[in-house]
Amino acid sequence: MGRFQVDVKYAEDFVVFYPQGYINHLGGEQIERRCDEVIRDGYRKVIVNFADSPIINSIGISFLIGMMDRLKKAQGSISFSNLSANNSLVFEFMELTKSAPIFQTEEDAVHWASAVA
């Protein structure tokens, strides 16, 4: 796989992360670092769009759990969109969906983020 990167789209009161590539230890670190940056910038709502990251290993998931924890401590929220069917099942099995809803599309996640106080 090619080089991993995370693009970020800033909206008025939320951000959308666009990870591109395999989310393993290195990818997870980059996503978590970006999360820390946006929290420092005052954002408390994060959407992660996985359309360009079809593979997430267990270490990558551990970094996502770390993000969820950071946002919870900052009184924020996180949601996921565009997960592959397999990744969606893994997230549900690990009960990540209790703290972070999964949406089929980014538009649905944006609608949810806009409604969350």
PEPESUL-V135653 format. One record per residue. RES is the residue in three letters. OMEGA is omega in whole degrees, 0 to 359 (999 if undefined). NEAR is the number of other C-alpha atoms within 10 Angstrom. Layout:
RES|OMEGA|NEAR / RES|OMEGA|NEAR
This chain:
MET|181|5 / GLY|181|7 / ARG|179|8 / PHE|174|17 / GLN|178|16 / VAL|173|16 / ASP|181|12 / VAL|173|18 / LYS|181|10 / TYR|173|13 / ALA|184|11 / GLU|183|7 / ASP|176|12 / PHE|175|20 / VAL|175|21 / VAL|175|23 / PHE|176|19 / TYR|177|19 / PRO|180|23 / GLN|179|20 / GLY|184|20 / TYR|180|21 / ILE|177|26 / ASN|180|19 / HIS|183|16 / LEU|178|15 / GLY|179|23 / GLY|178|26 / GLU|181|18 / GLN|180|18 / ILE|180|25 / GLU|178|19 / ARG|179|13 / ARG|178|17 / CYS|178|25 / ASP|180|15 / GLU|183|12 / VAL|175|17 / ILE|177|16 / ARG|179|11 / ASP|176|9 / GLY|179|11 / TYR|181|21 / ARG|179|20 / LYS|182|25 / VAL|171|27 / ILE|175|26 / VAL|179|23 / ASN|185|23 / PHE|184|23 / ALA|182|16 / ASP|178|14 / SER|184|18 / PRO|183|17 / ILE|178|16 / ILE|179|22 / ASN|185|13 / SER|178|12 / ILE|176|16 / GLY|178|21 / ILE|180|20 / SER|176|15 / PHE|177|22 / LEU|176|22 / ILE|176|17 / GLY|177|16 / MET|180|22 / MET|180|22 / ASP|179|16 / ARG|180|18 / LEU|178|20 / LYS|179|14 / LYS|179|10 / ALA|182|15 / GLN|179|10 / GLY|180|18 / SER|179|24 / ILE|173|24 / SER|183|23 / PHE|176|24 / SER|174|22 / ASN|176|20 / LEU|172|23 / SER|180|17 / ALA|180|11 / ASN|180|12 / ASN|178|17 / SER|178|19 / LEU|179|12 / VAL|180|16 / PHE|178|19 / GLU|180|14 / PHE|180|10 / MET|178|11 / GLU|176|11 / LEU|182|18 / THR|175|15 / LYS|181|10 / SER|184|14 / ALA|180|16 / PRO|177|17 / ILE|178|24 / PHE|179|19 / GLN|184|15 / THR|175|15 / GLU|181|20 / GLU|178|11 / ASP|179|14 / ALA|177|24 / VAL|178|21 / HIS|178|10 / TRP|181|14 / ALA|180|19 / SER|182|13 / ALA|182|8 / VAL|180|10 / ALA|999|7
